[in-house]
Amino acid sequence: MTRILPWMRGATALMTLLLALLLCWQCIDIYADGNAADNLDENGVHIAPVYTMEDVGGRLMSLAVPAAAYVLLIAATAIMQAFVPQERECAAMTAENRLRLQKRRIGELPAQAQQEEALRRNIRLATAAVLTLCAVMAGFFLFDGANFVSWDLEAVMGAMLLHAAPWAAMALLAVYVALRACDASFIRECEALKGQPAGKPAPLQESAFPASVLRADLYAAAMVFIVLGVMNGGLYDVLVKAINICTECIGLG
């Protein structure tokens, strides 16, 4: 049961992503049907509303089977986790930490362990390449101001979903696959180090990419997006929405 639980969690995460993609696809499909030629008059005005309660309810009912399977999967994972002893659960969830402890007592890594480390480096490089590709492809649309000049919010959001959402989904899938592959590699390397003779503890290695550099990059990216939002008129939009919330919803002023 201890070995099955990580796979159950992985299946739950994958099912969450798939269900989110199905919901996004239903939204896009509703938008496409609502803006079809047969729903527009000669002036380009919608004959029937794009989003109706009946249409949305029907689309949600079509997802009843995967949603029920998702709920059952979550319930099965929770029940299985309740019957796994805490100490064994921690051991199953910290393969990377166990590997670090094993490396500290071994002077020289065997060839299989070195191969696993090289494999993880390649996985990280491949994942970074995929994420960069997804960011660049989505950025072609997101950073083009001509795509956001229309006041038709439905058209703008629909176009953004069609052009950016698939790349975001691909990036999330790549990260998930990379994490699962690295976890499996950690476990294989732990098995390879079992029975190895103890030697002089290996010195702790500094990370080649310290957290401070990553934190600085994230801060810089946040500042860039804030500046782009201000230049795109987002500051005024936020101010108007805040005023509307205070005066119309909360009732202040």
C-alpha positions as CSV (number, residue, x, y, z in Angstrom):
1,M,0.0,0.0,0.0
2,T,2.9,2.3,0.7
3,R,4.2,1.9,-2.8
4,I,0.8,2.4,-4.4
5,L,0.0,5.7,-2.5
6,P,2.5,7.9,-4.4
7,W,1.0,6.7,-7.7
8,M,-2.5,7.4,-6.4
9,R,-1.5,10.9,-5.6
10,G,0.1,11.3,-9.0
11,A,-3.1,10.0,-10.6
12,T,-5.1,12.5,-8.6
13,A,-2.9,15.4,-9.7
14,L,-3.1,14.2,-13.3
15,M,-6.9,13.8,-13.1
16,T,-7.1,17.4,-11.6
17,L,-5.2,18.7,-14.6
18,L,-7.4,16.8,-17.1
19,L,-10.6,17.9,-15.5
20,A,-9.4,21.5,-15.6
21,L,-8.6,21.1,-19.3
22,L,-12.0,19.7,-19.9
23,L,-13.7,22.7,-18.1
24,C,-11.6,25.1,-20.2
25,W,-12.4,23.3,-23.4
26,Q,-16.2,23.5,-22.6
27,C,-15.8,27.2,-22.0
28,I,-14.1,27.7,-25.3
29,D,-16.6,25.5,-27.1
30,I,-19.5,27.5,-25.6
31,Y,-17.8,30.7,-26.7
32,A,-17.2,29.3,-30.2
33,D,-20.9,28.2,-30.6
34,G,-22.2,31.5,-29.2
35,N,-20.1,33.5,-31.8
36,A,-20.9,31.3,-34.7
37,A,-22.3,32.9,-37.9
38,D,-25.8,31.5,-37.3
39,N,-26.0,33.3,-33.9
40,L,-25.1,36.8,-35.3
41,D,-27.4,39.1,-37.2
42,E,-26.4,41.3,-40.1
43,N,-25.0,43.9,-37.6
44,G,-22.9,41.4,-35.8
45,V,-25.1,41.4,-32.7
46,H,-25.7,38.1,-30.9
47,I,-29.2,36.7,-31.5
48,A,-29.0,34.6,-28.3
49,P,-26.7,35.1,-25.4
50,V,-23.3,33.4,-25.6
51,Y,-23.5,32.0,-22.1
52,T,-26.9,30.8,-20.8
53,M,-27.7,28.9,-17.6
54,E,-29.1,26.0,-19.7
55,D,-26.1,25.7,-21.9
56,V,-23.6,25.9,-19.1
57,G,-25.7,23.3,-17.0
58,G,-25.8,21.0,-20.0
59,R,-22.0,21.2,-20.5
60,L,-21.4,20.5,-16.8
61,M,-23.7,17.5,-16.9
62,S,-21.6,16.1,-19.7
63,L,-18.6,16.1,-17.3
64,A,-20.5,14.2,-14.6
65,V,-18.7,10.9,-15.3
66,P,-15.1,12.2,-15.1
67,A,-16.1,14.4,-12.1
68,A,-17.5,11.3,-10.3
69,A,-14.4,9.4,-11.1
70,Y,-12.3,12.3,-9.8
71,V,-14.2,12.3,-6.5
72,L,-13.9,8.6,-6.1
73,L,-10.1,8.8,-6.8
74,I,-9.7,11.5,-4.1
75,A,-11.7,9.4,-1.6
76,A,-9.7,6.3,-2.3
77,T,-6.4,8.2,-1.9
78,A,-7.6,9.7,1.4
79,I,-8.7,6.3,2.7
80,M,-5.5,4.7,1.7
81,Q,-3.4,7.4,3.3
82,A,-5.4,6.9,6.6
83,F,-4.2,3.3,6.8
84,V,-0.5,4.0,6.0
85,P,1.6,4.4,9.1
86,Q,3.1,7.8,9.5
87,E,6.7,6.7,9.6
88,R,6.4,4.6,6.5
89,E,4.5,7.4,4.8
90,C,7.4,9.8,5.5
91,A,9.9,7.4,4.2
92,A,8.0,7.0,1.0
93,M,7.7,10.8,0.5
94,T,11.3,11.7,1.1
95,A,13.3,9.7,-1.4
96,E,15.5,12.7,-2.2
97,N,16.3,13.3,1.4
98,R,17.1,9.6,2.0
99,L,19.3,9.7,-1.0
100,R,21.2,12.6,0.4
101,L,21.8,10.8,3.7
102,Q,23.0,7.7,1.8
103,K,25.4,9.8,-0.2
104,R,26.9,11.3,3.0
105,R,28.1,7.9,4.2
106,I,29.5,6.7,0.8
107,G,32.9,7.9,-0.4
108,E,32.5,7.1,-4.1
109,L,29.3,6.8,-6.1
110,P,28.8,3.7,-8.2
111,A,28.3,3.9,-11.9
112,Q,24.6,3.4,-11.7
113,A,24.2,6.3,-9.3
114,Q,26.2,8.6,-11.5
115,Q,24.0,7.6,-14.5
116,E,20.9,8.5,-12.4
117,E,22.3,11.9,-11.6
118,A,23.1,12.5,-15.2
119,L,19.6,11.4,-16.1
120,R,18.1,13.9,-13.7
121,R,20.2,16.7,-15.1
122,N,19.0,15.9,-18.6
123,I,15.4,15.8,-17.4
124,R,15.8,19.2,-15.8
125,L,17.4,20.7,-18.9
126,A,14.6,19.2,-21.1
127,T,11.9,20.5,-18.8
128,A,13.5,24.0,-18.8
129,A,13.6,23.9,-22.6
130,V,9.9,22.9,-22.8
131,L,9.0,25.6,-20.3
132,T,10.9,28.2,-22.3
133,L,9.3,27.2,-25.5
134,C,5.8,27.4,-23.9
135,A,6.6,30.8,-22.4
136,V,7.9,32.1,-25.7
137,M,4.9,30.8,-27.7
138,A,2.4,32.1,-25.2
139,G,4.3,35.4,-25.0
140,F,3.9,36.1,-28.7
141,F,0.2,36.5,-28.0
142,L,0.2,37.9,-24.5
143,F,2.7,40.7,-25.2
144,D,1.1,41.8,-28.4
145,G,-1.0,44.8,-27.4
146,A,-3.1,44.6,-30.5
147,N,-4.8,41.5,-29.1
148,F,-6.2,43.4,-26.2
149,V,-7.5,46.6,-27.7
150,S,-11.1,45.4,-28.1
151,W,-13.7,46.2,-25.5
152,D,-15.4,42.9,-26.2
153,L,-14.3,40.9,-23.2
154,E,-15.6,37.6,-24.4
155,A,-13.7,37.9,-27.7
156,V,-10.5,38.9,-25.9
157,M,-10.7,36.1,-23.3
158,G,-11.7,33.5,-25.9
159,A,-8.8,34.4,-28.1
160,M,-6.4,34.3,-25.1
161,L,-7.7,30.9,-24.1
162,L,-7.2,29.6,-27.6
163,H,-3.7,30.9,-28.0
164,A,-2.2,30.8,-24.4
165,A,-4.1,28.1,-22.5
166,P,-2.7,25.1,-24.5
167,W,0.9,26.3,-23.9
168,A,0.2,26.7,-20.2
169,A,-1.3,23.2,-20.0
170,M,1.7,21.8,-21.8
171,A,4.1,23.5,-19.3
172,L,2.2,22.1,-16.4
173,L,2.2,18.6,-17.9
174,A,5.9,18.9,-18.6
175,V,6.6,19.8,-14.9
176,Y,4.4,17.0,-13.7
177,V,6.2,14.4,-15.9
178,A,9.6,15.7,-14.9
179,L,8.8,15.5,-11.2
180,R,7.5,11.9,-11.5
181,A,10.6,10.9,-13.5
182,C,12.9,12.5,-11.0
183,D,11.2,10.8,-8.1
184,A,11.5,7.4,-9.8
185,S,15.2,8.2,-10.4
186,F,15.8,9.0,-6.7
187,I,14.2,5.7,-5.8
188,R,16.4,3.8,-8.3
189,E,19.5,5.5,-7.0
190,C,18.6,4.7,-3.4
191,E,18.4,1.1,-4.4
192,A,21.7,1.3,-6.2
193,L,23.4,2.7,-3.1
194,K,22.2,-0.1,-0.7
195,G,25.0,-2.3,0.4
196,Q,27.7,0.1,-0.8
197,P,30.7,0.2,1.6
198,A,31.0,3.2,3.8
199,G,33.7,5.7,3.1
200,K,34.7,9.2,3.9
201,P,31.6,11.4,3.9
202,A,31.3,13.4,0.8
203,P,31.4,17.2,1.3
204,L,28.1,19.0,1.0
205,Q,27.8,20.5,-2.5
206,E,26.6,24.0,-3.0
207,S,23.7,24.3,-5.4
208,A,24.7,25.4,-8.9
209,F,21.7,27.6,-9.0
210,P,21.2,29.1,-5.6
211,A,17.7,30.1,-4.4
212,S,18.8,33.8,-4.1
213,V,19.3,33.9,-7.9
214,L,15.9,32.3,-8.5
215,R,14.3,34.7,-6.1
216,A,15.9,37.7,-7.8
217,D,14.7,36.4,-11.2
218,L,11.1,36.1,-9.9
219,Y,11.2,39.6,-8.4
220,A,12.5,40.9,-11.7
221,A,9.8,39.1,-13.7
222,A,7.1,40.5,-11.2
223,M,8.4,44.0,-11.8
224,V,8.3,43.6,-15.5
225,F,4.7,42.3,-15.5
226,I,3.7,45.2,-13.1
227,V,5.2,47.8,-15.5
228,L,3.6,46.1,-18.5
229,G,0.2,46.1,-16.7
230,V,0.5,49.8,-15.9
231,M,1.5,50.6,-19.5
232,N,-1.5,48.6,-20.8
233,G,-4.0,50.5,-18.7
234,G,-4.4,47.8,-16.1
235,L,-3.8,50.2,-13.2
236,Y,-6.9,52.2,-14.2
237,D,-8.9,49.0,-14.6
238,V,-8.0,47.8,-11.1
239,L,-8.9,51.2,-9.7
240,V,-12.3,51.2,-11.4
241,K,-13.0,47.7,-10.2
242,A,-12.0,48.6,-6.6
243,I,-14.3,51.6,-6.6
244,N,-17.2,49.6,-8.0
245,I,-16.7,46.9,-5.3
246,C,-16.6,49.5,-2.5
247,T,-19.6,51.5,-3.8
248,E,-21.8,48.9,-5.3
249,C,-21.1,45.6,-3.5
250,I,-19.9,46.6,0.0
251,G,-21.9,49.8,0.0
252,L,-19.2,52.2,1.2
253,G,-19.0,55.8,0.1
